[in-house]
Amino acid sequence: MKILINDKMFMAENVPDEIITPALSDIYEDSNTFTINFLTNEKINCIGIGNTDATMVTIENSDGDIRTIAITQPAPYQNGLYLINTLYAGDYEYGGSLKISHNGTYIGRVGIGEYRTIGTGITKEIGFYTTTETRKTLQGQIIPGAGGYCGRTIDVDVRYKIENEIYEDIAKAYPSQIQKQIPFFLLFDDEQHKVPATMLHFYAHTKKPIDKLQSDIYRFKYSYKFEFIEAF
C-alpha cells in the first residue's frame, strides 16, 4: 500500500482551515484556488484529496511547474491518495509557494507530501462497520436504530517493512496528526487483485493511534497491523 503518513499541509502557512480538518464535510468553497507557503524545503510527490466535486486538481509551484491529477471515481470513492510526478527537478525538494486549484465548486481536506510504500501481508481483512444501534423487545421484535452511519474497513498486516524512514515519518507526525487519529490518505494500487476497485483510493483512520511496533531480531525492521476504518 501507499500511504501519506506525514501530511505536510500541517507545516505550511496560509492553509485554509477547512483543508486540514479531519471531517470531509468541512468543505472549502470560497474559491477553487488557494496558495500555501513552505518555510523549509519539503519533498512532495503525492496529494491526498477528500470530498470534492472536481474532476481535475492542479498543483503549480512558484517556478510555473504544473502537475494535474485526474479524479475518475464517483463520491465517496475518490477520497484518498493520488501520486504526482515530482514538482521539482532532481531530488524534488521544494520550499516556497504552491498553488492548488480544481475545476469543481468545493473541496474538503487536502494533504500533500511524500508517500511511503509499505508491503502488506498476503491476508487482507475487508468488511463494514456501523454506528447504528438496533434493539430487541421482550417479544423478540427488532426495532431499527435511528440515525448512525456506516462505512468500510480494511485490516492489513505489515511484517518487517517499517524501516527507518517510515519510523521517522511516524515520529514526526505523531504529535500533530497520529495521536489525534487524523485520517490517512491511502492508495491500494499494489493490492488491487485483493481488494475492490472502489477501495483503490481510501481515506481512513486507524482503530487506535499507532502504538507498539514489533521488531525483527537483527535489523531495524518493524511490524504493525493497521486496522483502517473509513472516515468521512
N, C-alpha and C positions, 0 to 999 in steps of 0.2 A: 504494500500500500504506500501511497504518497501522502504525507501529512505536513501541514504547516503548524509547527509546534510553537514557534516564537513569532507571533504576529507583530511586525514592526510598525503597524499603524499606531500602536500604543507608545511608540518612541517619537513619532512625528509631531510637528506643530501644525496648527490651523486645521485640524481634522474636525469635521462636523460631529457633534455629539452622537447623532443617530448612527453614524458609521461604525462606531466602536462599542455600541451597546449589544449585549448578547441576544436580546429579543429582536427577531427579524421583523416584527410588527412596528418597530420604531423606524419608520422609513424617512429617508431624506428626499424631499420633493421640492425644496426651494429652487433648485436648479439641476440641470442634468450634467453639470460640470463642477468640480471642486479641485483645489490645488493644495497639496500638503508640502511641508518642508522638513528635510532631514538636516540635523546639525553635524552629523558624522557620516562617513561613508558606510553604506549598507549594501549587502548582497541581495539582489532581487531577481527571482526567476519564476515567481508564481503569484497568482492573485486569487483570493477567496471571494466568492460572490454569493450573497444571500438575499433572496426575496426582491426580485426586480421584474418589471415587465419588459425590460430591454432585451434585444436580441444581439446587440453588439456592445462591448465595453472597450474603450480605447485608453491606453496609457501613453503619455508623452512626457519625456524629460526635458530639461531646460536647453539641451542641445538640439531639440527638434526630432529626436529619435522616437518613432511611434510604433507601438505594438497594439494589435487588435485581437480581442477574444470574441469568438462566436458562441452564442448560447443557443443550443438547439433543442434542449429538453423543456417540456412544459413545467409549470409550477406544480408541486414543490420540488420536482426532481432536478431543477437547475442549481439548487443550493449546494455549494461545495467548492472544491479546489480546481483551478484551471492553470495549466502550465503556459508560460510565455517564453519567447526567446529572450536572451539577455538584453537588458535595456542599455547596456554599455559594453563597448568592445573589450576583449581580453578577459580580465578577471571579474567583470561586471560589478565592481564596487562603485557605488554611486552615492554622492552626497549633494543635496540641492533640492530643487523643487520637482514635484511630479504632478502633472495634471491628469486627472481621471475623469472621463466623460462617458456617456452612454446615450443610446438612442431611444430610451424609454421616458417615462414620466416620473418614476421613483426608483429608489434602490435602498435596500436595507443595509446590513453590515457588509463592509468590505475589509478584507485582510490582505496584507502584502508582505513578501519576504522571501526566504529561501526554504524550499520544501526539502524534506528528508524522505528517502526511500527506505522502508523497513520491510524486510521479508517476513511473511507471516506463515504460520504452520499450515499443514495440509487441511486440517479440520477447521471449518468455519461454522459458526452458530448464528443463523439468522432467524429473526422472529418479529414479534409485535409486542406492544405494551399498551395499556390503557390506564387512565386515572379514574374512569367511571366506576362507581361502586353500586352494584345492584344489591337487593336484599330479598330474603326469602321469608314469607309469612309463616305463621304457625300452621296454616293449612297447606303449606308446600307450594304456594304461588310465588312466582318471581316478579318482583317489582323493579322495572328498569331504573337505573340510576339517572338522575337529572344532571346535565352538564358533563364536564370532563372532556378529555381529548384522548386521542390515540396516535401512535406512531410506530416506527420500525426500530429494531435493534440489530446489532451485529457484534459478535464477540470474536476477536482474532487473537491468536496466541503467538507471541513473538519470542522465539527461542534464540538466545545468544546473538542478537542482531543489534542491540543497543550499545553502540560503541561511543567513543569519547565525544565526538561532535554532536551526537544526538543527546547524550547526557548533558552537555553544556547548554544546548537549547532548552532542555527541561529546567535546568538550574536557573537560567536567565528569565524564563517565562513564568516560573513558579509563583513569585510574589504578586505579580500584577495580573496573571491570567489563570494559571492552572489551579491554584488554591481556591479561586473563586468559581471554578468549574465553568469558565467561559468556553463555549463550544469550539471544537476544532473544525477546520476545513479539511476534507479528505477526498482522495481520488483513488478508487479501486480499479484502476485500469489493468494492473497485473493480475487481478483476481476475477476478471470478467467471465472466465469459464466456470467460476464457482458461485457467483452472486448475480442477482437480477440486473438487467441493463439499466433499470431505473435507480439502481444503487451505485452507478458509476461515480457520480458526484454526491457527496454526503456531508451534512452539517450536523455534528453531534457532540454531546458532552460525554464524559466518562461517568460511570455509575458512582464512582467516588474519585476524589483527586488522586492522581498518581502517588503511590506511597512506596512500598518496598520493591526494589529491583533485585532479582535473583541472579547471582553471578556465576560465570564459568570459574572453574578452579584455578586455571593457569593464566587466563588472559582477561583484558578489560572488555568483556562481552557480557551483557546482561540480558535478562529475560523479563517479560511482563505480559500479563493477559489483559488486553484492552477490552472493556465492556462498554461499547458505544451505544448511546441512546439518542435517537433522533431529536433534534431541537428545532424550535420554530420561532 
